[in-house]
Amino acid sequence: MSRTIDYGNLMHRAMRGLIQEVLEGVAENGLPGQHHFFITFDTMHPDVELADWLSDRYPEEMTVVIQHWYDNLVVTGEGFSITLNFGDNPEPLYIPYDAIKTFVDPSVEFGLRFETQEDEDKDEDDDEAVAQEGSSDSDVADKGKKDAEVVRLDSFRK
């Protein structure tokens, strides 16, 4: 019987640990400078918790933005919970790290992508839905009231 080192799973575990550490810092001290996050996750993951209307609207995956307004960010060893605004409707979410597909901080051109065999079979040019997070600033009002917009994450990848 041959033993091998599972570098793929070890790397994924390390990357999820990095996300946990970053979110713990944000939970304690807020977002520093211009940092903000686009987090795409699998809405079908059994441990994801989100409102029924959001899972109906995003039946496979969803991208949330953590930037100007968020509340109740609680980070654990398995995932994080947060309240975000969706068209002026605050909604609590719970996202386990295992459900995360991408984590991007465009302010510093940093991104992580968690690939599975299924992901490799998908077309790289697919659009990904982005839920617009609310803001106490006027920038959301300037964009008009939207529940969501589609953003191509390719612009944040190197």
N, C-alpha and C positions, 0 to 999 in steps of 0.2 A: 504494500500500500504506500503510495507516494504522497507525501505531505507538501503543500505549497503555502506560500505566504499570500494571503488575500489582500493585495495592495489596494484594490478598488474599494473594498469595504473599510479598510483602515483609513484611506484618504477621505472617504465620505464622513466617517465618524469625526475625523480631525476638523473638517470644514464645518460640520454642524456645531462642533465645540467652539469654533471661531465665531459663528453666528450667535451662539448663546452668550459668549463673553462680550461681544459688541452690544447686544441688546441689554445685558445686565448693566453695562456702563450707561446706556441711554436711560434705563429705568431709574438709576440712581442720580444722574446728573443732567439729563436732557440731551438733546442733539447738539453736538458742538459745531460751531461755524455753519457752513453751508451743507453739511452732511444730511442726506436723506436716503431713504431706501425704497426700492421697488422689490417686493417679495411675491414671487409667483408660487402658488401651491396647488396641490391636487385636492379639489373640493370633494372628491369621492373617497378620500382616505377615511377609514372608519373612525378615527379619533378627532377629525376636524369638527369644530362646532361653529355654526353660523346660522343666521336666520333662514327660514325656509324660502323666503322670496329671493335671497341671494343665491342659495343653492339651485333654485329653479332657473335663475337667470344665468348662472355660471355652472352648468352641470358637470364640467370636467376639470377646469382649472380657472384660477382667478389671480389677478395681480393687484395687490394693495400697495398704497404709497404711504409711507410714514414720513411726514414732513412737518407742516405747520401746526396741525391740530391732531392730537391723539390723547387718549386718556386711559387710565387704569392699566398701564403696561406692567404685567407681572410675568417674570421669566422664571422657568423651572428647568430642571434637568431634561425634561421630555419635550418641552415646547413653550409657547408663550401665549398669553391672552392679552387682548388690547381692544379698546373701543375706538372705532373710526367713524367718520361721517360719510354717509352716502346720500348725496342730495339733501343735506340738512337733516338726515335721519341718523342719529348715533346708533351704531350697532356693535354689540360685543362679538368678538371672534376668539376662537382658540385654534391655534395652528401648531401641531406637533412638528418638530424638526424633520421627522421622516416624511412629512407631506410636502416639504419645500422642494421646488424644482429649480428656482433661480433666486439668488440674492444679489442685488445690484445697488451700489452706491455711486450714482453717476457724478457726484461732485468731485470724486477722485478717480474716476474711471476704473472702479473695482467691481468685479463680478464673480460669482460662483455659479456653476451650473451642475446640477446633479443629474447624470444620465443613467437611464436604465436601458435594457435591450429594446423595450417598447419605444422609448424616446428616439433611439437611433433609427428606428424604422419610420418615424414621422418625418414629414417634409419640413426642412429647416425654414422655409419661407412662410409658414403659417403665422397668421396674426394672433396676438395674445390679448385678451381683454384686460383692461386696467380699470379698477374702481377708483374714481376720483375721491381723494380724501378731502375732507372739509378743511377750512382754514379760518382763523379769526382775522386774517388779513383780507385786503380787498381783491387779491388776485383771483379768487374763485368767482367773486361777483363779476369781475371783468371778463371772465371766460363764459359767463352765462351759467344758468343752472342746468347742470347735466348730471345724470345718474352715473354715467360711465363714459369713457372714451377708449378708443382702440389706439394703442401705441405700439410701435415696433421696437422690441427690445434690442434688435440688431444694432441700433444706433448707439447703444451703451456698451456693446461688446468690442473688444479689440481684435 
